[in-house]
Amino acid sequence: MKKTILLFFFFFALLSQAQNQQSEKVGTAKNIYLKANALFLPIGILNAGVEYQLKEKVTVQADVFISPWKSFAGKNLQVYMLGLEGRYYFKEAFQHWYVGGNISAARFIIQKYYFTGDGYGQYSADSPIYKTKDLYQDGFTFILGATVGYQFQLADRWNMDLYLGAGSSQAFYKGYHKELGIRYDDDGRQWNKSGEFVPYRGGVMIAYKL
């Protein structure tokens, strides 16, 4: 995973150099901002990205979200997500209100929100009854969604980006009991599938202009 992150930023460093060379040729600067989410860093979750200007009011952002927690408040919370987003600013790039369209893919080992209670449940009529808090899900998902946000300048070369996004998640996963180490959904099927509308992006990005 560390190698993936290094390659991610190395790629955009090369992109930055290329756009600077192009800007010198055509006389028009196309800006690049490196960004990190200030909300998640204090709890050991990395959400970082690069936003690149395509046109006067249009940018594209690539970002990574890494939650490495095998146990967070007693729950599974491992998420590794990559996203790509196109943004349209109503004033100009990197300034004030914008809307965006986003596509993301994620690998996860988590306890889904409806498995967090102290109740009991069973996967099928003939399966054992388990405590829902002992169950978690291991799989991957693809998400298509939209973002709304507001970005403004803090200081020379520094911006703040406030945003929130939601969309349709199509997930494929296997369910496990965390104490017994067995599948609670073992009825012959390979994967479970779920489709949900979820909030999956948001925060306060601190951005630095290259």
C-alpha positions as CSV (number, residue, x, y, z in Angstrom):
1,M,0.0,0.0,0.0
2,K,2.9,2.4,0.7
3,K,4.3,1.7,-2.7
4,T,0.9,2.5,-4.2
5,I,0.7,5.9,-2.4
6,L,4.3,6.8,-3.5
7,L,3.5,5.9,-7.1
8,F,0.3,7.9,-6.9
9,F,2.1,11.1,-5.9
10,F,5.0,10.4,-8.2
11,F,2.6,10.3,-11.1
12,F,1.1,13.6,-10.3
13,A,4.6,15.2,-9.7
14,L,5.3,14.2,-13.3
15,L,2.0,15.6,-14.3
16,S,2.8,18.9,-12.6
17,Q,6.1,19.2,-14.4
18,A,4.4,18.5,-17.7
19,Q,1.7,21.1,-17.2
20,N,4.4,23.7,-16.2
21,Q,6.2,23.0,-19.4
22,Q,3.0,23.3,-21.4
23,S,2.1,26.5,-19.6
24,E,5.4,28.1,-20.6
25,K,4.7,27.2,-24.2
26,V,1.1,28.5,-24.4
27,G,1.4,31.3,-21.7
28,T,-1.5,30.0,-19.7
29,A,-1.1,28.5,-16.2
30,K,-3.1,25.5,-15.3
31,N,-2.9,25.0,-11.6
32,I,-2.4,21.9,-9.4
33,Y,-3.2,21.6,-5.7
34,L,-2.0,18.8,-3.4
35,K,-4.7,18.1,-0.7
36,A,-5.2,16.3,2.6
37,N,-8.3,15.9,4.7
38,A,-7.8,17.5,8.1
39,L,-10.8,15.8,9.6
40,F,-9.4,12.2,9.3
41,L,-5.7,12.7,10.0
42,P,-6.1,13.0,13.8
43,I,-7.7,9.5,13.9
44,G,-5.1,7.8,11.7
45,I,-7.0,7.8,8.4
46,L,-5.4,9.1,5.3
47,N,-7.6,11.0,2.7
48,A,-5.4,12.8,0.2
49,G,-5.7,13.9,-3.4
50,V,-4.5,16.0,-6.3
51,E,-6.7,18.5,-8.1
52,Y,-5.7,19.6,-11.6
53,Q,-7.2,22.4,-13.7
54,L,-8.4,21.5,-17.2
55,K,-10.2,24.7,-18.2
56,E,-11.1,28.1,-16.6
57,K,-14.0,26.5,-14.5
58,V,-13.3,22.8,-14.8
59,T,-10.9,20.6,-12.8
60,V,-10.3,16.9,-12.2
61,Q,-9.4,15.4,-8.9
62,A,-7.9,12.0,-8.1
63,D,-7.9,10.9,-4.4
64,V,-7.1,8.1,-2.1
65,F,-8.8,7.1,1.2
66,I,-7.0,4.7,3.5
67,S,-8.5,3.5,6.8
68,P,-6.1,0.8,8.1
69,W,-7.9,0.0,11.3
70,K,-8.5,-3.7,12.0
71,S,-10.3,-2.6,15.1
72,F,-11.7,0.9,15.7
73,A,-13.9,1.2,18.8
74,G,-14.2,-2.6,18.7
75,K,-15.4,-2.6,15.0
76,N,-13.7,-3.6,11.8
77,L,-12.9,-0.4,9.8
78,Q,-10.5,-1.2,7.0
79,V,-11.2,0.7,3.8
80,Y,-8.9,1.3,0.8
81,M,-10.6,3.5,-1.8
82,L,-9.5,5.3,-5.0
83,G,-11.7,8.0,-6.6
84,L,-11.8,10.2,-9.7
85,E,-13.9,13.3,-9.9
86,G,-14.7,16.0,-12.4
87,R,-15.6,19.4,-11.0
88,Y,-17.3,22.5,-12.4
89,Y,-16.8,25.8,-10.5
90,F,-19.5,28.5,-11.0
91,K,-17.0,31.3,-10.6
92,E,-13.5,30.0,-11.6
93,A,-11.4,27.0,-10.8
94,F,-10.5,26.5,-7.1
95,Q,-12.8,29.4,-6.1
96,H,-16.1,29.2,-4.3
97,W,-19.0,26.9,-5.1
98,Y,-18.7,23.8,-7.3
99,V,-20.5,20.6,-8.2
100,G,-18.8,17.4,-9.2
101,G,-19.4,13.9,-10.6
102,N,-17.4,11.1,-9.0
103,I,-16.6,7.4,-9.6
104,S,-14.8,5.4,-6.9
105,A,-13.8,1.8,-6.2
106,A,-13.1,0.4,-2.7
107,R,-11.8,-2.7,-0.9
108,F,-13.3,-3.1,2.6
109,I,-13.4,-5.2,5.7
110,I,-16.0,-3.4,7.8
111,Q,-19.1,-3.9,10.0
112,K,-21.9,-2.4,8.0
113,Y,-24.1,0.1,9.8
114,Y,-27.1,-2.2,10.3
115,F,-24.9,-4.8,12.1
116,T,-23.9,-2.5,14.9
117,G,-26.7,-3.2,17.4
118,D,-26.9,-5.6,20.4
119,G,-29.7,-7.6,18.8
120,Y,-29.7,-11.1,17.2
121,G,-30.2,-12.2,13.6
122,Q,-29.9,-15.1,11.2
123,Y,-29.0,-15.1,7.6
124,S,-31.7,-17.6,6.5
125,A,-34.4,-19.6,8.2
126,D,-32.2,-22.6,8.8
127,S,-29.0,-20.8,9.7
128,P,-27.7,-20.3,13.3
129,I,-28.7,-17.2,15.3
130,Y,-25.8,-14.8,15.9
131,K,-25.3,-11.6,17.8
132,T,-25.2,-8.9,15.1
133,K,-22.3,-7.1,16.7
134,D,-20.1,-10.1,16.2
135,L,-20.5,-10.0,12.4
136,Y,-18.6,-8.2,9.7
137,Q,-18.3,-8.0,5.9
138,D,-15.3,-8.5,3.6
139,G,-15.6,-7.4,0.0
140,F,-15.4,-4.6,-2.6
141,T,-17.7,-1.9,-4.0
142,F,-18.1,0.5,-6.9
143,I,-19.7,3.9,-6.3
144,L,-21.1,6.5,-8.7
145,G,-22.1,9.7,-7.1
146,A,-22.1,13.5,-6.9
147,T,-20.3,16.1,-4.8
148,V,-21.1,19.7,-3.8
149,G,-18.5,21.9,-2.2
150,Y,-17.0,25.3,-1.5
151,Q,-13.3,26.2,-1.8
152,F,-11.6,29.4,-0.8
153,Q,-8.2,30.8,-0.3
154,L,-6.6,30.8,3.2
155,A,-3.2,32.3,2.3
156,D,-0.8,32.5,-0.6
157,R,-0.8,29.1,-2.2
158,W,-3.1,27.7,0.5
159,N,-6.8,26.8,0.1
160,M,-9.5,25.2,2.1
161,D,-12.0,22.8,0.4
162,L,-15.3,22.0,2.2
163,Y,-17.3,19.3,0.5
164,L,-19.9,16.5,0.8
165,G,-20.7,13.7,-1.6
166,A,-23.2,10.8,-1.9
167,G,-24.1,8.2,-4.4
168,S,-25.1,4.6,-5.4
169,S,-22.9,1.9,-4.0
170,Q,-22.9,-1.6,-5.6
171,A,-21.1,-4.0,-3.2
172,F,-20.0,-7.6,-3.3
173,Y,-19.0,-9.2,0.0
174,K,-18.7,-12.2,2.2
175,G,-20.0,-12.2,5.8
176,Y,-17.9,-13.5,8.7
177,H,-18.2,-14.0,12.5
178,K,-15.3,-12.3,14.0
179,E,-14.9,-14.6,17.0
180,L,-15.6,-18.0,15.3
181,G,-13.8,-17.1,12.0
182,I,-16.6,-18.7,9.9
183,R,-19.0,-17.3,7.4
184,Y,-22.5,-16.6,8.8
185,D,-23.9,-16.5,5.3
186,D,-22.6,-19.8,4.0
187,D,-25.5,-21.2,2.1
188,G,-23.6,-22.1,-1.1
189,R,-23.4,-18.7,-2.6
190,Q,-20.0,-17.2,-3.4
191,W,-20.8,-13.5,-2.8
192,N,-23.5,-11.4,-1.3
193,K,-24.6,-8.3,-3.2
194,S,-26.1,-5.1,-2.0
195,G,-27.0,-1.8,-3.6
196,E,-27.4,1.2,-1.4
197,F,-27.4,5.0,-1.5
198,V,-24.7,6.2,0.9
199,P,-22.8,9.3,1.9
200,Y,-19.2,8.4,1.1
201,R,-17.2,11.6,0.6
202,G,-16.8,14.6,2.8
203,G,-14.5,16.7,4.9
204,V,-12.2,19.6,5.1
205,M,-9.3,19.5,2.6
206,I,-6.3,21.7,3.2
207,A,-4.8,22.3,-0.3
208,Y,-1.4,23.5,-1.4
209,K,-0.8,25.0,-4.8
210,L,2.3,23.7,-6.6
